[in-house]
Amino acid sequence: MRIVGDIPHPNLKITLFLHDSKYSVKFESGLYELTYKFRSGDAIDSVEAIKEIVDARFIAEAMEMLPKMHQQKLGGIGRFIASKSEEEFEEII
């Protein structure tokens, strides 16, 4: 996989990759990454085509996913901690 470009953005790092005739677009924000993959074909055959697809609306919609990922992570951690704290105490009869 090699980096073939990037899309400047004030809040995200957006990197374009090419691997085995597939383009990947990775959005990074803090601890979270979101990756979209595109097969190369007649219409999607260049970095410029990917940049046209990943327009302002696409980026805005991707940004909406990142807080959802954070909430999902916090939920999982909360359930994990709750299950561990239940296991720590002996049952008193």
Beta strands, then each sheet from edge to edge (+ up, - down):
strand 1: 2-7
strand 2: 13-19
strand 3: 22-29
strand 4: 32-39
sheet 1: 1+ 2- 3+ 4-
end
